[in-house]
């Protein structure tokens, strides 16, 4: 039990004029705003200024198709406003029946009819018009899914190491991911009132005991991890519970706090940062500690400058030990020393794996997470066909792939045949393509500076060519590309990370490792595709000729001094 005295929190808070988001949250009537009035306004396809931000707390972003923005402007039309919805699915678990329902909705009501699996271990609908928004939420509600708190200044979708049916430990970890998610949800009835026609209540009767009436200073991300797999990229997240087992049973967690990858070009006060180890906690303290970390960030986070509002900046400003001590005081515990753990990899294990329950799991590679009927690869129809016969569950991974989980021995042949028939299982996909990832970026993301999802397939072709030229076609480099420095594609944990700088231009970051425990450094700035490939060709040639046995590309670049090793929590990523 902690015996620390209550510190003067006022002295630790940032002073100054609050960011405007603090005003709109405070005036929102617990996230209601005037969203219902905007929904009824037929004169625009979008939402008004405050509601533009508030709908994020309901799991949506207002977007428009930037490919046709200029054309619509010439026609004196407003942009083609739509929303992107991100579902709340702790651990990424979805049933076949739920999948068929979202497949049907996507076909009739989204841009191109696609479903996109995300790096947050859930799915997104893109291009939903305003008149379809409420029916979308009601459809999701009818199948037991919501989008509460998947965006905005709250704890977002809780990630969990994929495929929890592979062991009892995985299954326990998944249950904790769900419990943490539920515990940290907003308590406001706004979502149910607006989208599900729930009974209205006076907001004075409501309370937000964990998040507060103005919620968190900035977005907050949480994971539950089962070593040795780091498929959720712990250092991209604010709060991470790393499972500790005794004789195969979960007994507690190592807690890591303060990771995050977002930054702003040209602003050296923003940077990617690894998470700090706080210590070990027995299982029974998990929810209290989760609540204490969130509440400490709620009270100490920067509400003046949103660019410095994430937990990582709070830790660097007040000090890790001060933050940790406040968590201990609030949770009523003392952290024990970190228990030994090892992270060895973070990719998904493709193909079949056996579970302890006698069932089998098939992991499918989905490039960019985009489930659509492509020429020669009708992925969306294939997933629907599998869903109609599958008796287990689907599990979305944080690497944008999908696991068909809980397949009986007698059903394996049918599931595999359907997957191969529709291009969902393709033995010709290279290891390099499996180890590559991109955010959505253009044409819908308003923050995008350069292409990412549309850029990745062709660029991976060229990386494959570089590897083949140097005689290592079967090997791979962890490669990621994001259209802006916001971090969604987790490029700042890649061996080779491209961060969009402008149309056709990227900053090249090198030196991450395969385990996801090192942030790369900027190697060269504002390069075009040809220049990036020329750099990679030269460096891969050196790697092949000079590497130690089993040495990854990023580790090699660090060892020979192409980029300096990062040894601090706060990293100078400018190289």
Order of alpha helices (4+ residues) and beta strands (2+ residues): alpha-alpha-alpha-alpha-beta-alpha-beta-beta-alpha-beta-beta-alpha-beta-alpha-alpha-beta-beta-beta-beta-beta-alpha-alpha-alpha-beta-beta-beta-beta-beta-beta-alpha-beta-beta-alpha-alpha-beta-alpha-beta-beta-beta-beta-alpha-alpha
